[in-house]
């Protein structure tokens, strides 16, 4: 493994967070000094092969691709009739796109009145930094399915990223 890592570094590759990062071109930074720009190696992932992880809100998340320092992409699923736990994020914000099922999303930003949005395929919504949110799947026979971008990438292993919040619904999770 050490030899493989040394060989990769000599070609401008390094493993970070379980994927290859390529050190590429040198560009001028804001100060006019030359800086080496880091590029991720191209990545392709399949939902069928992605690991299933329990998200802090209780939904099932399957992490897919990510670009170091910028964002990550994942698939979220809440089973029929389930209600996630209400949370807010400490350092990340998200853009969600509903791909299956129906449900509702409650969001509350500090100093603002809470709002509830209907979720159905084709709906896109944002969860800005610090926004408390909770979502639920309404269909009795179809899970709520979402794909989402997280910016910056979700901090794997962080116990402090998702903060418990008080939402409008009692969580209902069957796991």
Secondary structure by P-SEA (a helix, b strand, c coil): caaaaaaaaaacccccccbbbbbcbbbbccccbbbbbbbccbbbbbcccbbbbbccccbbbbbccccccccccbbbbbcccccccccccccccbbbbbccccbbbbbbcccccbbbbbbcccbbbbbcccccbbbbbccccccbbbbbcccccccccccccbbbbbccccccccc
